[in-house]
Amino acid sequence: MTATILRRLPAACILATASLAGGAVQAADWSDTAISWRTGERYREPFNRENVGKHIFALTHASGYQYGSNFFNVDLLISDSKDPGSLNQTDGAQ
């Protein structure tokens, strides 16, 4: 399941960025959108003594215009099997 998400995620990020740029540019005085990916093998979780491997994908957008500003941040965290999503699950949490 994790491999399927990792394969589809780049296309989803490109579509999300394209839709933000198309609608926000007309009304905004300024805007900034960023996509990032972080990965590591030494993340920690509460009540888990093992190091956990994670992939963290983020989409961040900020913009401003004469009446105010907008900001949102979306993170997708995908853990390895050392951080299961439930007691019956062998894949990592999402």
Backbone hydrogen bonds, N-H to C=O, Kabsch-Sander energy under -0.5 kcal/mol:
donor,donor_aa,acceptor,acceptor_aa,energy
5,I,1,M,-1.9
6,L,2,T,-2.5
7,R,3,A,-1.8
8,R,4,T,-1.7
9,L,5,I,-1.9
12,A,8,R,-1.8
13,C,9,L,-2.5
14,I,10,P,-2.1
15,L,11,A,-2.2
16,A,12,A,-2.3
17,T,13,C,-2.5
18,A,14,I,-2.4
19,S,15,L,-2.2
20,L,16,A,-1.9
21,A,17,T,-2.4
22,G,18,A,-1.8
23,G,19,S,-1.5
24,A,20,L,-2.5
25,V,21,A,-1.1
27,A,23,G,-0.6
28,A,24,A,-1.9
29,D,64,G,-2.6
30,W,64,G,-1.7
32,D,62,A,-2.8
34,A,60,T,-2.8
36,S,58,A,-2.4
38,R,56,I,-2.8
40,G,54,K,-1.8
43,Y,52,V,-2.3
45,E,48,N,-0.6
48,N,45,E,-1.6
52,V,43,Y,-2.9
54,K,40,G,-2.4
55,H,78,I,-2.2
56,I,38,R,-3.4
57,F,55,H,-0.5
57,F,76,L,-2.5
58,A,36,S,-2.6
59,L,74,V,-2.4
60,T,34,A,-2.7
61,H,72,F,-2.7
62,A,32,D,-2.6
63,S,70,N,-2.3
64,G,30,W,-2.2
65,Y,68,G,-2.9
68,G,65,Y,-1.5
70,N,63,S,-3.1
72,F,61,H,-2.4
74,V,59,L,-2.7
76,L,57,F,-2.9
77,L,75,D,-0.5
78,I,55,H,-2.6
78,I,76,L,-0.5
79,S,77,L,-0.5
79,S,93,A,-2.8
80,D,53,G,-1.9
83,D,80,D,-1.8
85,G,91,D,-0.9
89,Q,86,S,-1.0
93,A,83,D,-2.5
